[in-house]
Amino acid sequence: MQATHTLQAERREKKGTRYAKRERNVGKLPCVLYGQGKDPAHLSLDHKEALRFFESGERVFNIELTEESKTQTVLLKDLQFDYLGTNVVHCDLMRVNLDDIVEANVHLHLVGEAKGLRAAGAVLVQKMNEIPVTCRVSDIPEEIRLDISDLGADEHMTAGEITLPDGLTLDCDPETVVVLIDVKAETEDEGTEGEAITAEGSEPEVIKPKKDEGDDEGKKIKSLTPAKYAVYIPEPGENFDFSEFDIVKDGQPTQLV
């Protein structure tokens, strides 16, 4: 059985999202304690202390209320995270006895170096971080270890291949994949030489005005942006009619009115 630590808890008189946020702002972790036919109790734990035990894989604790002298054995049933999925903002605890048969999720610890990782492009993918089991509260381990040393490239291991400690029963489909090695084919990105043309190296499109009869030279054109728009710069004192010109926009001629 895993070591049982005692968590100090305080009752929360006020409930709701707003008050729970105030608790978190002062370093507390809101939680709900239920089970054994008793009314749910709204409590707050020390956030740092609770997370330290949760992250080490512990699931069974003793809860001691500051205003009461007795302790209660509880099982961690659920953790709620913020919208980013990084910070624990709430937890659910269930009252239990050490001989109760319960369902629990136990941390899965992979050990060994898979031989398949020697292949080029091989990536280890862990599909399950916890294994659901059924057992007595006193038999819940801190972790379950799985040796992956013989796992080859493009191979996987299922939940049914995990050796469980005595007293534990697997509580999911034995064919559920828990870890695999995926081999990704290496590809080269080959670009066609000469296909990519930058704006800096491209030639601007020169747009010529319509010619009047007898006008062999046309009007002077200066491009504003490459292959997009053009502007005519008239001579000093010249009265210029812009309706004589076509504007080419995105490859289509457009009459300027």
Contacts in CASP RR format, 6 or more apart in sequence:
PFRMAT RR
TARGET T0000
AUTHOR 0000-0000-0000
METHOD contacts of the structure
MODEL  1
MQATHTLQAERREKKGTRYAKRERNVGKLPCVLYGQGKDPAHLSLDHKEA
LRFFESGERVFNIELTEESKTQTVLLKDLQFDYLGTNVVHCDLMRVNLDD
IVEANVHLHLVGEAKGLRAAGAVLVQKMNEIPVTCRVSDIPEEIRLDISD
LGADEHMTAGEITLPDGLTLDCDPETVVVLIDVKAETEDEGTEGEAITAE
GSEPEVIKPKKDEGDDEGKKIKSLTPAKYAVYIPEPGENFDFSEFDIVKD
GQPTQLV
1 60 0 8 1.000
1 138 0 8 1.000
1 139 0 8 1.000
1 140 0 8 1.000
1 141 0 8 1.000
2 57 0 8 1.000
2 58 0 8 1.000
2 59 0 8 1.000
2 60 0 8 1.000
2 140 0 8 1.000
2 141 0 8 1.000
2 142 0 8 1.000
3 58 0 8 1.000
4 60 0 8 1.000
4 61 0 8 1.000
4 62 0 8 1.000
4 73 0 8 1.000
5 53 0 8 1.000
5 58 0 8 1.000
5 61 0 8 1.000
5 62 0 8 1.000
6 61 0 8 1.000
6 62 0 8 1.000
6 63 0 8 1.000
6 64 0 8 1.000
6 71 0 8 1.000
7 45 0 8 1.000
7 46 0 8 1.000
7 49 0 8 1.000
7 50 0 8 1.000
7 53 0 8 1.000
7 61 0 8 1.000
7 62 0 8 1.000
7 63 0 8 1.000
7 64 0 8 1.000
8 45 0 8 1.000
8 46 0 8 1.000
8 49 0 8 1.000
8 64 0 8 1.000
8 66 0 8 1.000
9 31 0 8 1.000
9 33 0 8 1.000
9 43 0 8 1.000
9 44 0 8 1.000
9 45 0 8 1.000
9 63 0 8 1.000
9 64 0 8 1.000
9 65 0 8 1.000
9 66 0 8 1.000
10 28 0 8 1.000
10 43 0 8 1.000
10 44 0 8 1.000
10 65 0 8 1.000
10 66 0 8 1.000
11 41 0 8 1.000
11 42 0 8 1.000
11 43 0 8 1.000
11 65 0 8 1.000
11 67 0 8 1.000
12 19 0 8 1.000
12 20 0 8 1.000
12 23 0 8 1.000
12 30 0 8 1.000
12 42 0 8 1.000
12 43 0 8 1.000
12 44 0 8 1.000
15 42 0 8 1.000
20 30 0 8 1.000
20 89 0 8 1.000
20 90 0 8 1.000
23 29 0 8 1.000
23 30 0 8 1.000
23 44 0 8 1.000
24 30 0 8 1.000
24 47 0 8 1.000
24 89 0 8 1.000
27 46 0 8 1.000
27 47 0 8 1.000
27 48 0 8 1.000
28 44 0 8 1.000
28 45 0 8 1.000
28 46 0 8 1.000
28 47 0 8 1.000
29 44 0 8 1.000
29 45 0 8 1.000
29 46 0 8 1.000
29 47 0 8 1.000
29 50 0 8 1.000
29 51 0 8 1.000
29 88 0 8 1.000
29 89 0 8 1.000
29 90 0 8 1.000
29 91 0 8 1.000
30 42 0 8 1.000
30 43 0 8 1.000
30 44 0 8 1.000
30 89 0 8 1.000
30 90 0 8 1.000
30 91 0 8 1.000
31 42 0 8 1.000
31 43 0 8 1.000
31 44 0 8 1.000
31 45 0 8 1.000
31 90 0 8 1.000
31 91 0 8 1.000
31 92 0 8 1.000
31 93 0 8 1.000
32 40 0 8 1.000
32 41 0 8 1.000
32 42 0 8 1.000
32 43 0 8 1.000
32 90 0 8 1.000
32 92 0 8 1.000
32 93 0 8 1.000
33 40 0 8 1.000
33 41 0 8 1.000
33 42 0 8 1.000
33 43 0 8 1.000
33 63 0 8 1.000
33 72 0 8 1.000
33 74 0 8 1.000
33 93 0 8 1.000
33 94 0 8 1.000
33 95 0 8 1.000
34 40 0 8 1.000
34 41 0 8 1.000
34 92 0 8 1.000
34 93 0 8 1.000
34 94 0 8 1.000
34 95 0 8 1.000
35 94 0 8 1.000
35 95 0 8 1.000
36 95 0 8 1.000
36 96 0 8 1.000
38 95 0 8 1.000
43 63 0 8 1.000
43 65 0 8 1.000
43 93 0 8 1.000
45 91 0 8 1.000
47 88 0 8 1.000
50 91 0 8 1.000
51 88 0 8 1.000
53 61 0 8 1.000
54 76 0 8 1.000
54 79 0 8 1.000
54 88 0 8 1.000
54 91 0 8 1.000
56 142 0 8 1.000
57 107 0 8 1.000
57 142 0 8 1.000
57 143 0 8 1.000
58 76 0 8 1.000
58 142 0 8 1.000
59 75 0 8 1.000
59 76 0 8 1.000
59 104 0 8 1.000
59 105 0 8 1.000
59 106 0 8 1.000
59 140 0 8 1.000
60 73 0 8 1.000
60 74 0 8 1.000
60 75 0 8 1.000
60 76 0 8 1.000
60 96 0 8 1.000
60 137 0 8 1.000
60 140 0 8 1.000
61 73 0 8 1.000
61 74 0 8 1.000
61 76 0 8 1.000
61 93 0 8 1.000
62 71 0 8 1.000
62 72 0 8 1.000
62 73 0 8 1.000
62 74 0 8 1.000
63 71 0 8 1.000
63 72 0 8 1.000
63 73 0 8 1.000
63 74 0 8 1.000
63 93 0 8 1.000
64 70 0 8 1.000
64 71 0 8 1.000
72 95 0 8 1.000
73 95 0 8 1.000
73 96 0 8 1.000
73 97 0 8 1.000
73 98 0 8 1.000
73 137 0 8 1.000
74 93 0 8 1.000
74 94 0 8 1.000
74 95 0 8 1.000
74 96 0 8 1.000
75 93 0 8 1.000
75 94 0 8 1.000
75 96 0 8 1.000
75 102 0 8 1.000
75 104 0 8 1.000
75 137 0 8 1.000
75 140 0 8 1.000
76 91 0 8 1.000
76 92 0 8 1.000
76 93 0 8 1.000
77 92 0 8 1.000
77 93 0 8 1.000
77 94 0 8 1.000
78 91 0 8 1.000
78 92 0 8 1.000
79 88 0 8 1.000
79 90 0 8 1.000
79 91 0 8 1.000
79 92 0 8 1.000
80 88 0 8 1.000
80 89 0 8 1.000
80 90 0 8 1.000
80 91 0 8 1.000
80 92 0 8 1.000
81 87 0 8 1.000
81 88 0 8 1.000
81 89 0 8 1.000
82 89 0 8 1.000
94 102 0 8 1.000
96 102 0 8 1.000
96 137 0 8 1.000
97 137 0 8 1.000
98 136 0 8 1.000
98 137 0 8 1.000
98 138 0 8 1.000
99 136 0 8 1.000
99 137 0 8 1.000
99 138 0 8 1.000
100 136 0 8 1.000
100 137 0 8 1.000
101 134 0 8 1.000
101 135 0 8 1.000
101 136 0 8 1.000
102 134 0 8 1.000
102 135 0 8 1.000
102 136 0 8 1.000
102 137 0 8 1.000
102 140 0 8 1.000
103 132 0 8 1.000
103 133 0 8 1.000
103 134 0 8 1.000
103 171 0 8 1.000
104 132 0 8 1.000
104 133 0 8 1.000
104 134 0 8 1.000
104 135 0 8 1.000
104 140 0 8 1.000
105 130 0 8 1.000
105 131 0 8 1.000
105 132 0 8 1.000
105 133 0 8 1.000
106 130 0 8 1.000
106 131 0 8 1.000
106 132 0 8 1.000
106 133 0 8 1.000
106 140 0 8 1.000
106 141 0 8 1.000
106 142 0 8 1.000
106 143 0 8 1.000
106 144 0 8 1.000
106 168 0 8 1.000
107 129 0 8 1.000
107 130 0 8 1.000
107 142 0 8 1.000
107 143 0 8 1.000
107 144 0 8 1.000
108 126 0 8 1.000
108 128 0 8 1.000
108 129 0 8 1.000
108 130 0 8 1.000
108 131 0 8 1.000
108 143 0 8 1.000
108 144 0 8 1.000
108 146 0 8 1.000
108 162 0 8 1.000
108 178 0 8 1.000
109 143 0 8 1.000
109 144 0 8 1.000
109 145 0 8 1.000
109 146 0 8 1.000
110 126 0 8 1.000
110 145 0 8 1.000
110 146 0 8 1.000
110 148 0 8 1.000
110 179 0 8 1.000
111 145 0 8 1.000
111 146 0 8 1.000
111 147 0 8 1.000
111 148 0 8 1.000
111 149 0 8 1.000
112 147 0 8 1.000
112 148 0 8 1.000
112 149 0 8 1.000
113 148 0 8 1.000
113 149 0 8 1.000
114 124 0 8 1.000
114 148 0 8 1.000
114 149 0 8 1.000
114 150 0 8 1.000
114 151 0 8 1.000
114 152 0 8 1.000
114 181 0 8 1.000
115 149 0 8 1.000
115 150 0 8 1.000
115 151 0 8 1.000
115 152 0 8 1.000
116 122 0 8 1.000
116 151 0 8 1.000
116 152 0 8 1.000
116 153 0 8 1.000
116 155 0 8 1.000
116 181 0 8 1.000
117 124 0 8 1.000
117 181 0 8 1.000
119 152 0 8 1.000
119 153 0 8 1.000
119 181 0 8 1.000
119 183 0 8 1.000
120 183 0 8 1.000
120 186 0 8 1.000
121 183 0 8 1.000
121 184 0 8 1.000
121 186 0 8 1.000
122 153 0 8 1.000
122 181 0 8 1.000
122 182 0 8 1.000
122 183 0 8 1.000
123 181 0 8 1.000
123 182 0 8 1.000
123 183 0 8 1.000
123 184 0 8 1.000
124 148 0 8 1.000
124 179 0 8 1.000
124 180 0 8 1.000
124 181 0 8 1.000
125 179 0 8 1.000
125 180 0 8 1.000
125 181 0 8 1.000
125 182 0 8 1.000
126 178 0 8 1.000
126 179 0 8 1.000
127 176 0 8 1.000
127 177 0 8 1.000
127 178 0 8 1.000
127 179 0 8 1.000
127 180 0 8 1.000
128 159 0 8 1.000
128 176 0 8 1.000
128 177 0 8 1.000
128 178 0 8 1.000
128 179 0 8 1.000
131 144 0 8 1.000
131 159 0 8 1.000
131 162 0 8 1.000
131 170 0 8 1.000
131 172 0 8 1.000
131 178 0 8 1.000
132 170 0 8 1.000
132 171 0 8 1.000
132 172 0 8 1.000
133 140 0 8 1.000
133 144 0 8 1.000
133 164 0 8 1.000
133 168 0 8 1.000
133 169 0 8 1.000
133 170 0 8 1.000
133 171 0 8 1.000
134 168 0 8 1.000
134 169 0 8 1.000
134 171 0 8 1.000
135 167 0 8 1.000
135 168 0 8 1.000
135 169 0 8 1.000
136 167 0 8 1.000
139 165 0 8 1.000
139 166 0 8 1.000
139 167 0 8 1.000
139 168 0 8 1.000
141 165 0 8 1.000
141 168 0 8 1.000
144 162 0 8 1.000
144 164 0 8 1.000
144 165 0 8 1.000
146 157 0 8 1.000
146 161 0 8 1.000
146 162 0 8 1.000
146 178 0 8 1.000
146 179 0 8 1.000
148 157 0 8 1.000
148 179 0 8 1.000
151 157 0 8 1.000
151 179 0 8 1.000
151 180 0 8 1.000
151 181 0 8 1.000
152 181 0 8 1.000
153 181 0 8 1.000
153 183 0 8 1.000
154 181 0 8 1.000
154 182 0 8 1.000
154 183 0 8 1.000
155 180 0 8 1.000
155 181 0 8 1.000
156 177 0 8 1.000
156 178 0 8 1.000
156 179 0 8 1.000
156 180 0 8 1.000
156 181 0 8 1.000
157 177 0 8 1.000
157 178 0 8 1.000
157 179 0 8 1.000
157 180 0 8 1.000
158 174 0 8 1.000
158 175 0 8 1.000
158 176 0 8 1.000
158 177 0 8 1.000
158 178 0 8 1.000
159 170 0 8 1.000
159 172 0 8 1.000
159 173 0 8 1.000
159 174 0 8 1.000
159 175 0 8 1.000
159 176 0 8 1.000
159 178 0 8 1.000
160 170 0 8 1.000
160 174 0 8 1.000
160 175 0 8 1.000
160 176 0 8 1.000
162 170 0 8 1.000
162 178 0 8 1.000
164 170 0 8 1.000
199 226 0 8 1.000
202 226 0 8 1.000
202 227 0 8 1.000
203 226 0 8 1.000
204 223 0 8 1.000
204 225 0 8 1.000
204 226 0 8 1.000
204 227 0 8 1.000
205 223 0 8 1.000
205 226 0 8 1.000
205 227 0 8 1.000
205 228 0 8 1.000
205 230 0 8 1.000
205 248 0 8 1.000
206 221 0 8 1.000
206 223 0 8 1.000
206 230 0 8 1.000
207 221 0 8 1.000
207 223 0 8 1.000
207 230 0 8 1.000
207 245 0 8 1.000
207 246 0 8 1.000
207 247 0 8 1.000
207 248 0 8 1.000
208 218 0 8 1.000
208 219 0 8 1.000
208 221 0 8 1.000
209 218 0 8 1.000
209 219 0 8 1.000
209 221 0 8 1.000
209 232 0 8 1.000
209 244 0 8 1.000
209 245 0 8 1.000
209 246 0 8 1.000
210 244 0 8 1.000
210 245 0 8 1.000
210 246 0 8 1.000
211 218 0 8 1.000
212 244 0 8 1.000
219 232 0 8 1.000
219 234 0 8 1.000
219 240 0 8 1.000
219 244 0 8 1.000
219 245 0 8 1.000
220 232 0 8 1.000
220 233 0 8 1.000
220 235 0 8 1.000
221 230 0 8 1.000
221 231 0 8 1.000
221 232 0 8 1.000
222 230 0 8 1.000
222 231 0 8 1.000
222 232 0 8 1.000
222 233 0 8 1.000
223 229 0 8 1.000
223 230 0 8 1.000
223 231 0 8 1.000
224 230 0 8 1.000
224 231 0 8 1.000
227 251 0 8 1.000
228 249 0 8 1.000
228 250 0 8 1.000
229 247 0 8 1.000
229 249 0 8 1.000
230 247 0 8 1.000
230 248 0 8 1.000
232 240 0 8 1.000
232 242 0 8 1.000
232 245 0 8 1.000
234 240 0 8 1.000
242 256 0 8 1.000
243 255 0 8 1.000
243 256 0 8 1.000
243 257 0 8 1.000
245 256 0 8 1.000
246 253 0 8 1.000
246 254 0 8 1.000
246 255 0 8 1.000
246 256 0 8 1.000
247 253 0 8 1.000
247 254 0 8 1.000
247 255 0 8 1.000
247 256 0 8 1.000
248 254 0 8 1.000
END
